[in-house]
Every structure is written in C-alpha cells, then in structure tokens.
Amino acid sequence: MIIVLNGYPGVGKLTIGRELIDQIEGRLLDIHTVYNVAFALTEFKSPEFRATVEKIEKIAHDLIYKLPPRQPVVLTTVLAGNEGDSDWGDDEWGRIEELGKMRPPLCVVHVHCDLKENIERIKSVQRDRKRKIRDPDMALRNQTEAKPLYGMGASYLLKLDTTGLTPHESAATIAEWLPEVR
C-alpha cells in the first residue's frame, strides 16, 4: 500500500506522516528526504536539480519495491496544478502512480487546514531545522490562489482538514480510513 499525503507547505504532512507510520507499522519517505540533497547541491529548478531529485527517487522507489509486500509506505509531497500544466508535476505524479501500481492500492490524502492555522504552522522555527519554507505569505498565496492538488482522480481519496486536530488525531483519521480501501 502506498499512502500519499499531498498538500501545501505548513499543513502538517510530515508530522502526520510520522504519527501515521507508528499507527500502521509503515515506512515514511517525505519530500524533504528526497529534495534536500538537490536543494543543498544544485540550483532550484535547474536541470541538475530535477535530475538529482529523479535519481534519488529512483533509488528510494527501488528500495520500496524490496520491502515486504504488506508493508505500507507513506509519502509526503506538494504537487498541485492541472494535468498538462507542468511537465515536472506530471512526471512526478506519474512516478507516484507507477509506484502505486506496483504496490497497490494507491491511497491519496489531500491535507489542508484553515489559513490562520496554516500561517502559524508555516512560521514555526522548527521548520528551519528541516530546511522548510517559513514564509507566511506563501500560505496566503496557496490558500487564495490554490491550484488543485494532484490525485483528484484517485480511486482512494481522503480530503483531510487538519484544522484544530493534533497530528495524532489526523493520523488516526487516516488509519481508520485505510481498512476501507483494503
């Protein structure tokens, strides 16, 4: 089973993912684990950046294929836009869908929260240590100019509003939903 937590920065994907893997005895591959090498050693959005991300994803996906078949894997990502608008986004989502075909089912969780909470979360000093964006204006832009999140057409889709929920409660909601897709 592949579980994709997709949402804009500051909605709680990584924190929820950490809670969720404890609850379902899964593995976690968060977007920062994949992207941080590229952020550290290449220019953002350069051909080298994209190539680095793709190489790291290939290594990660090859390792995921080797896990026991019943081992759930949680991925976190930020993929938004209309299909066809972005080769990068389309390619990235295509690799996730392929992973879901190889380790079904592919379960997509769209994670969001209200603007006030999103701004507070995104400003958190703890995000610095993880090389995460801390720009409250980004939260405002994301919420007012939001593009649709990838995965809208997934067979298994849960839309999760984390406003006022603890990460544990959010993870429990997902864990309770998962047996319905098995």
N, C-alpha and C positions, 0 to 999 in steps of 0.2 A: 504494500500500500504506500502510495506517495501522497502526502498531505502538503499542499502549498498554501502558505499564509501570505497573501498578496495584499498590500496596502501601502498608502503613502507614509513617508517618514514620520515617526513620533506617535504612531497609533498603538504600539506595543507588540509588534510581531515577534521580535527576538525574545522578549521577556515571556510572552505567552508560549512561544516555542519551547523554551527551557522547561517551563512548567508542564507542558503537554507531553514531552518525551518521558518525563518521570511518571506520568499517569498512564501512558500506554506502552511503556517499555520500548521506546523508539530511539531513533538516532536523529540528530539535528545537523543540517547543513544550512547555515544562514548566509545571506547575501554578502555580509561583511567578510566572512571567511574566504569567500571566493574573490571578492573585489579588492581587498586590502593590499594584496601583492601588486596588482595593477595600479592602484592609487599611489603606492609608495614608489614605484619604479618607472612609471610611464606618465605621459600627459593624458589627462582625462579626455575621453572620446577620440583619441588618436588611433590610427590603425594598430599601433603597438598595444594600446590599452585593450582594444577589442580582441586582438589575437591572444593576449595574456589571459583575459577572462575566459575565452573559449578553451584554451589549453588546460586551465585549472578546472573548469567544469568537466572536461573530458576525463581528467584523472579522477575527479570526485564521482562522476557517474559510473565509471568503470568499477570503482570500489563499491558503490551502491549495488551494482549488479551482482557482486560477490557475497553480499550479506545474505543471511538465511532468508528464504522466500517469505516468511511470515513476519519479518522484522519491519515495522513501519518506519518510514523516513519522512521527517518534516523538513520542508524547505521554506525559507523566507525570501521574499522578493518584492520589488517595486516595479511592476510592469503595468503601464497604463497607456491608453490610446486606442484608436480604431485600427483594426487589422488593415494592413496595407499602408498605414501612415509612416511606419518606421521599420526599415529592414532589420535594425538592431532588435527592436522589440519582437517582431515577428519571428526572427531567428531564435531568440532567447526562449520565447514561448514554445516554439516548435521543438526545441531540445527538451523542455519540461514535459510536453505532451508525449514525446517518444519515450522518455523515462517512465511515464505513467502507463504506456502500452506494455512496456517490458516488465513492470512491477505493478499491475493493477490492484485495486482501482485507483484512478487519479481523483483525489478529493481536493477541491478548491475552497478555501475560506477567504472571503473578502473581509478584511479587518478595517474598521473605521471607528472614529469617536467624534464627539462634537468639537467645534472649533476651539472653545475655551480650554478644554482638556488637552487637545492636540497642541496648542501653543505652550501650555505649561509643561507638557512632556518633552516637547522638542527643545525647550530651553534648558533642560536638566544638564547640570555639569557632568553627570555620569556619562553622557553621550560623547564628550570629548575623548575619554579614555578608549572608546571603541571606534574612534575616527568617524563618528556620525555627525550629520548636519545638525546645527543648533540654531537655525535661522527661523524665528517666528513668522517672518514674512512669507517664508516658503509654505508654512502651514496654512496661512491665509490664502495664498495663491492656489494651493492644492485644493482647498475646500471651495473656493469661489469659482475657480476655472477648471474644476475636476474633469478629467478625461475618464472614460470608462476603464475599469480595471480589466486586464486580460483574464480570461477564464469564464466569461459570462455564459458561454455555451456549454460549460462542463456538465456532464451527466450528474455529478455530485457537487453541488454548490451550496455553501452556507454563507449567508451575509451576517456578520457578527459586529454589532455595535458594542464597543468596549467601554463606552461612557459610564462611569460610576462602578465598573466592575474591577475587581482585583485581577491580576494575571492568573491566579489560581482559579477564580470563578470563570474567567474566559476560557481557560484550558479545559476545565470541567465541562463547559457547554459543548466544546468541540468533541471531547472524549465521549460524551453522551450521544452525540450525533453520529459518530463513526460507526457504531454497530448497525445503524440503519442502512449503511451503504454496503456492508459486508454480505 
